[in-house]
Amino acid sequence: MYIWNQHEFVGNCIIWYKKADLTPGNPEDGVWQKAHYPMPRCLGGTEWIWLLKEHHAIQGVLQSLEYEHCCISGWEKSYLAGYWEYLLPLFITICGERGRENLTVLHNEKDESGRSVFGVIAGKRLNQEKNDLGRSVNAVAGGHASAFNPNSALNRTEEKMSEDGRKGGLITKDKKLGIFAPGQASAGGKAVSKQKWECTVTGKISAAGPLTGWQKARDIDVSNRVRRCDLE
């Protein structure tokens, strides 16, 4: 049976610590972290308890679910394996929502080409170090790591990815998170409808959907378009 309640989870942890004769906070018994509980610190919580790091990771995800607020920072992902893998889609959803909020702020400033000033600078910094073949050291290292990561797209079967996608979709729908949150469907539609695209063949400017129909009717490849951020 899956656990969806942080209080049930923390209670089980405390019981297990006693049975295993572990002293919370004792470095000889493991890596302990202070977990703000029951309320997250970001929402004003001041109470905390000692939890082993791997248990703190699970508690953070469940706490985020309870308060419908991101109470995690990303390091927890490596602990969502084995029995706890069912929480991975929820973790991705929570981090995705937080990431979108942060990126909206970071990428507000655009250059003359409509690109994010922050994104351009960050990309140059990440890829400025080259190897003997002139390739980005960071990019090569990232590709190498993905090749040996059992959870990466390179090593997961289509069946596994499809199964994970279904699980994640059912969880987000059941918990009314992400695109299933109240008002998100209409908000997403409005955001897309505000985007303006220009046909690079004829100069026609329109929203993405209408422009696709317009180009197809004239046998124009729909890839012949550029986004006009200056008109949004």
N, C-alpha and C positions, 0 to 999 in steps of 0.2 A: 504494500500500500504506500502510495506516495505521500509525502508530507508537504503541505502547503501553508503551514502556520508556524511562524517563528517561535511562538511560545511553546508549542509542542516540541519543536526541535531543540530549543535551549533546555527544556526540562529533561529531555532524553540525554543530552550531553552531561548535565549535572549528575544524573543518576549513574551514567557510565564512568565519570571521573571517580566517583566514590567506589564503585565496584572494582575499578582498576587501580585503586589506591593512588590516584594522582592528586597532587596538590596544585590547584590553580595558581598560576604565576611562578611556579618553581621551574627555573630553566633546565633543571635536571630531568624534568618530566616531559619536556617538549618545547616547542616554540609557541609561546603564549602571546596573545594580543588583547588589548583592552577593547571590548565591543560595547558601544553605546546601546543600552537596552533598558527598557523596551522601546524608547523613542530615539530616533537617530539624532546625532549632534547637530546636523544641518537644519533640523527643525526645532532646535532648542532643547534637546534631551541632555540631561546632565548625569544621569545614572549610568553606570557601566558595570560589566562583569568580565572576568577572565575567561577567554575561550582559546582553545588551540587554534592555530592559524587556519588549518583546513576547515575547522568548524565555524570560525569567524566568516569565512568566505560564503558558506551556505547560509548562515544567519543573515548576512548582508543582502543576499538576493531575496530571501523570504521577507525581510523587513521592507525592502523596496516594494515588494508586491503588496504588503499590508497597508503601507502609507501612500501607495501610488506615487512614489517619489524616488528618484535615483539616489540610493544610499551606498553605491558601490563605485569603485574607481577603475576597474578593469583587470587588476591582478587576480581577481577571483576565478577567472575563466579556467585556469589550469587545474583547479580543484573540482570542476564540474565534469567528472569522468566516472565511469563505472556506474554504481547505483545512482549517483547524483546527476547523471547525464540528462535526465529528463528536465532539469532546470536550465539547460544550456539555451534552448530557444527563448525562454523568458529573459535570461541574461542578455542575449543579443538584442531583444526588443527594447529592454530598459536602456542599455548602453546606446542603442541607435537613436532613441528619442533624445537622450542627453547630448549625444554627439551632434545631432541636427541643430539643437538650440545653441550649442557653442559655436558651430560652424557658421550659423547665421550671423552671429556677432563678429566673428573673425573675418568673414569674407564680405562684409558690407562695402568696403572700399574697393573700387574697381579702377583698372587702368584704362587707357584710351581704346583698348581692344575689347573692353568689357570683361577682362579676366580679373580674378581676385588678386589684389596686390600682395596679400599675405601668402596666398597659394604659390604665386610665382617666386617670391623670395624663399619660401620654405623649400620648394622644389630644387632651386639652385643650390641651397646649402646642403641638402641631402645628397645630391648627386655631383658635388664639385670634385670629390676624390675619385680618380680614375685608376684602373689597373693597366697592365702593359698593353692590353688590347683596346684601350680607350673606352672601356665600359665602366659604368658606375659601380664602385665597390659595394655600396649599400644595396643596389638592385641585385647584383650577383649573389650577395650573401643572403638576401631575402628569398631569392629563388631556390638557393641551395637548402635553406631551412625548410621551405615548403615541401621540397622533394622528400624529406625525411620525417615530416609531420604527419602522423596517421590521420589527423582530423582535417588536413588540407584538402582542397578540391582535387589535387593531383592524385591523392591516395584513397579517395572515397568513391565507391561505386555509385552509379546513377540511382540504383535502388535505395542505397543508404541516404543519399541526399534528398531523394523524393520523400522518404519516410520521415526524415528530420523536418522537412518543410511542412509536411502534413501535421506533425506534432506541434510545431511552432505556431502554425495557423490556428489550430484548434484551441491552443492555450490562450493566444492573444484574443481570439474571438470570445472565448468563455469569460476571460477576465476583463473584456472590453478595453484592451490596451492598443496602442499603435493606431493603425488605420481603422480599428473598430471602436475607438473612443468616440463618445458623443461629439458630433460636429466635425469629425475628421474627414469624412467622405466629401461633404460639401466644401470644406476648406481646401482639400487637395484638388478638387475640380476647379475651384476659383483660381488657385495658384497656377495650374496648367493653362487655363484659358487666358491668363494675363501674358503668357509668353508670346513673343512675336518672332516670326521666322521669315527670312527673305530667300526667295528662289534665286540662286546664283546664275540661272540661265536667262530668266525674264525680268527679274527685279520685283516680282510679285511679293507683297508682304501680307502675312496673315497669321492666324493661330496655327499650331501644328497640325491639328486634324483637318481643318478646311484646306490648308495648303497641300496636304497629301492628296486629297481628292482632286484638287485643281491641277496638280502636276501629273497625276495618273491619267487624267482626261486628255492631256496633251502629250502623252508618252514621254514624260520627262522623269528621269531617275529621281526618286524621292530623296536620295542622299545629296542631291545638289541643292543644299540649303545651308544657311548660317543663321545663328540666333542673333537677333537684334536687341541686345540688352538695353541699348540707349532709348528704346521706345517703350520699355516696360514700366 
